[in-house]
Amino acid sequence: MLNVVPTAIEAVKIITPKSFGDSRGVFSETYNQNRFFENGVALNFVQDNQASSKEAGTIRGLHFQIPPTAQAKLLRVLSGSVLDVAVDLRRSSPTFGKWVAETLSAENGKQILVPAGFAHGYCTLEPDTVVLYKVTDYWSPKDERGLAWDDPDLAIDWPVPREKALLAEKDTRWSKLSALPPFFD
């Protein structure tokens, strides 16, 4: 009932729940702790967050929280679609500074599991996109950090030109990877 596939960075997983459709529409069990545990995803989610974006080309991120409130995230799209990006910030990892991306949509039902130790962000591909995500620790303003979405050393292939990207003011001021302290060893 659950398909769990690692990405090019093995710690980041794409999770696709099985959907059941009939003449009324579609049913899908998007989260069942027992099924997730059976598939090696043994996390305790404590908070759900939902974000809506009016315009295509809205970039949210790249965000993360540092210990002791570092968060793993499980994201899915309720309406519209996004290009979802995770950047490895674990200094001891062979994939430190590398990123993976996946298109998530209401239609494809894919979810992405982003572990603690990663910066995370997404770009909306359609107007009126709604994203729901579960996190493993509570939001902590004092532990909130970010990574420059347009860091040339990362060279993330965003689907929107820099001059047309819509961002929150805070997301225009984050540090580049080379300037980040070693938050995750």
SENU-942286 format. One record per residue (C-alpha): x, y, z; residue in one letter; residue number from 0. Coordinates in steps of 0.2 Angstrom, whole numbers, always signed. Layout:
// residues N
DRENLUM|c1|c2|c3|residuo|num
DRENLUM|X|Y|Z|A|NUM
...
//
This chain:
// residues 185
DRENLUM|c1|c2|c3|residuo|num
DRENLUM|+0|+0|+0|M|0
DRENLUM|+15|+11|+1|L|1
DRENLUM|+30|+13|-12|N|2
DRENLUM|+46|+20|-4|V|3
DRENLUM|+60|+24|-16|V|4
DRENLUM|+77|+32|-12|P|5
DRENLUM|+82|+47|-23|T|6
DRENLUM|+100|+50|-29|A|7
DRENLUM|+104|+55|-11|I|8
DRENLUM|+98|+39|-2|E|9
DRENLUM|+92|+48|+14|A|10
DRENLUM|+79|+57|+4|V|11
DRENLUM|+64|+46|-1|K|12
DRENLUM|+50|+48|-13|I|13
DRENLUM|+34|+40|-5|I|14
DRENLUM|+19|+36|-15|T|15
DRENLUM|+4|+29|-6|P|16
DRENLUM|-8|+18|-16|K|17
DRENLUM|-23|+26|-23|S|18
DRENLUM|-40|+18|-25|F|19
DRENLUM|-52|+26|-38|G|20
DRENLUM|-70|+23|-44|D|21
DRENLUM|-84|+33|-51|S|22
DRENLUM|-84|+44|-36|R|23
DRENLUM|-66|+49|-37|G|24
DRENLUM|-50|+43|-28|V|25
DRENLUM|-46|+38|-10|F|26
DRENLUM|-28|+37|-3|S|27
DRENLUM|-21|+33|+14|E|28
DRENLUM|-7|+47|+14|T|29
DRENLUM|+0|+43|+31|Y|30
DRENLUM|-1|+27|+42|N|31
DRENLUM|+13|+26|+55|Q|32
DRENLUM|+13|+7|+55|N|33
DRENLUM|+15|+6|+36|R|34
DRENLUM|+28|+19|+37|F|35
DRENLUM|+38|+10|+50|F|36
DRENLUM|+36|-6|+40|E|37
DRENLUM|+45|+3|+26|N|38
DRENLUM|+59|+9|+37|G|39
DRENLUM|+52|+27|+40|V|40
DRENLUM|+52|+27|+59|A|41
DRENLUM|+49|+45|+63|L|42
DRENLUM|+37|+54|+75|N|43
DRENLUM|+28|+68|+67|F|44
DRENLUM|+22|+82|+79|V|45
DRENLUM|+16|+96|+68|Q|46
DRENLUM|+7|+98|+52|D|47
DRENLUM|+9|+114|+41|N|48
DRENLUM|+0|+120|+26|Q|49
DRENLUM|+6|+133|+13|A|50
DRENLUM|-3|+140|-2|S|51
DRENLUM|+4|+150|-16|S|52
DRENLUM|-6|+161|-28|K|53
DRENLUM|+7|+162|-42|E|54
DRENLUM|+17|+149|-51|A|55
DRENLUM|+36|+153|-49|G|56
DRENLUM|+34|+156|-30|T|57
DRENLUM|+50|+149|-21|I|58
DRENLUM|+49|+145|-3|R|59
DRENLUM|+65|+141|+5|G|60
DRENLUM|+78|+134|+6|L|61
DRENLUM|+74|+132|+25|H|62
DRENLUM|+80|+121|+39|F|63
DRENLUM|+81|+121|+58|Q|64
DRENLUM|+97|+118|+68|I|65
DRENLUM|+98|+106|+83|P|66
DRENLUM|+91|+104|+95|P|67
DRENLUM|+75|+107|+85|T|68
DRENLUM|+81|+100|+68|A|69
DRENLUM|+66|+94|+58|Q|70
DRENLUM|+63|+80|+46|A|71
DRENLUM|+49|+84|+34|K|72
DRENLUM|+36|+74|+24|L|73
DRENLUM|+28|+84|+10|L|74
DRENLUM|+14|+82|-2|R|75
DRENLUM|+4|+93|-13|V|76
DRENLUM|-15|+95|-11|L|77
DRENLUM|-18|+106|-26|S|78
DRENLUM|-6|+111|-41|G|79
DRENLUM|+12|+106|-42|S|80
DRENLUM|+29|+110|-36|V|81
DRENLUM|+47|+106|-40|L|82
DRENLUM|+53|+101|-22|D|83
DRENLUM|+72|+102|-18|V|84
DRENLUM|+82|+95|-4|A|85
DRENLUM|+101|+100|-1|V|86
DRENLUM|+112|+89|+10|D|87
DRENLUM|+120|+100|+24|L|88
DRENLUM|+128|+85|+34|R|89
DRENLUM|+146|+89|+33|R|90
DRENLUM|+152|+71|+35|S|91
DRENLUM|+140|+65|+21|S|92
DRENLUM|+148|+60|+4|P|93
DRENLUM|+133|+70|-3|T|94
DRENLUM|+136|+86|+7|F|95
DRENLUM|+132|+101|-4|G|96
DRENLUM|+122|+90|-16|K|97
DRENLUM|+104|+92|-20|W|98
DRENLUM|+90|+82|-27|V|99
DRENLUM|+73|+88|-34|A|100
DRENLUM|+57|+79|-38|E|101
DRENLUM|+40|+85|-45|T|102
DRENLUM|+26|+83|-33|L|103
DRENLUM|+8|+86|-38|S|104
DRENLUM|-9|+83|-32|A|105
DRENLUM|-11|+72|-48|E|106
DRENLUM|+4|+61|-45|N|107
DRENLUM|+2|+59|-26|G|108
DRENLUM|+20|+58|-23|K|109
DRENLUM|+27|+63|-6|Q|110
DRENLUM|+45|+68|-2|I|111
DRENLUM|+53|+63|+15|L|112
DRENLUM|+67|+76|+19|V|113
DRENLUM|+77|+71|+34|P|114
DRENLUM|+84|+82|+47|A|115
DRENLUM|+101|+89|+41|G|116
DRENLUM|+94|+95|+24|F|117
DRENLUM|+89|+112|+18|A|118
DRENLUM|+72|+111|+9|H|119
DRENLUM|+63|+122|-3|G|120
DRENLUM|+51|+121|-17|Y|121
DRENLUM|+45|+131|-32|C|122
DRENLUM|+27|+131|-37|T|123
DRENLUM|+24|+126|-55|L|124
DRENLUM|+5|+131|-56|E|125
DRENLUM|-5|+145|-48|P|126
DRENLUM|-15|+141|-32|D|127
DRENLUM|-4|+127|-26|T|128
DRENLUM|-6|+120|-9|V|129
DRENLUM|+7|+110|+0|V|130
DRENLUM|+4|+100|+16|L|131
DRENLUM|+19|+94|+27|Y|132
DRENLUM|+22|+85|+43|K|133
DRENLUM|+37|+89|+54|V|134
DRENLUM|+46|+80|+68|T|135
DRENLUM|+49|+95|+79|D|136
DRENLUM|+40|+111|+83|Y|137
DRENLUM|+44|+127|+74|W|138
DRENLUM|+57|+136|+83|S|139
DRENLUM|+61|+154|+78|P|140
DRENLUM|+78|+154|+87|K|141
DRENLUM|+83|+139|+77|D|142
DRENLUM|+77|+143|+60|E|143
DRENLUM|+90|+145|+47|R|144
DRENLUM|+91|+146|+28|G|145
DRENLUM|+102|+143|+13|L|146
DRENLUM|+103|+155|-2|A|147
DRENLUM|+91|+147|-15|W|148
DRENLUM|+101|+154|-29|D|149
DRENLUM|+119|+150|-23|D|150
DRENLUM|+129|+147|-39|P|151
DRENLUM|+139|+134|-30|D|152
DRENLUM|+123|+123|-28|L|153
DRENLUM|+117|+128|-46|A|154
DRENLUM|+100|+122|-43|I|155
DRENLUM|+90|+120|-59|D|156
DRENLUM|+75|+130|-53|W|157
DRENLUM|+60|+131|-66|P|158
DRENLUM|+59|+150|-65|V|159
DRENLUM|+71|+163|-70|P|160
DRENLUM|+79|+172|-56|R|161
DRENLUM|+71|+189|-60|E|162
DRENLUM|+54|+181|-61|K|163
DRENLUM|+55|+171|-44|A|164
DRENLUM|+43|+177|-31|L|165
DRENLUM|+51|+176|-13|L|166
DRENLUM|+48|+181|+4|A|167
DRENLUM|+60|+195|+10|E|168
DRENLUM|+69|+183|+22|K|169
DRENLUM|+72|+171|+8|D|170
DRENLUM|+83|+184|-2|T|171
DRENLUM|+95|+186|+13|R|172
DRENLUM|+101|+168|+17|W|173
DRENLUM|+119|+163|+17|S|174
DRENLUM|+128|+153|+3|K|175
DRENLUM|+133|+135|+8|L|176
DRENLUM|+151|+140|+9|S|177
DRENLUM|+147|+153|+23|A|178
DRENLUM|+136|+141|+33|L|179
DRENLUM|+143|+134|+50|P|180
DRENLUM|+144|+115|+52|P|181
DRENLUM|+127|+114|+60|F|182
DRENLUM|+126|+95|+55|F|183
DRENLUM|+142|+85|+57|D|184
//
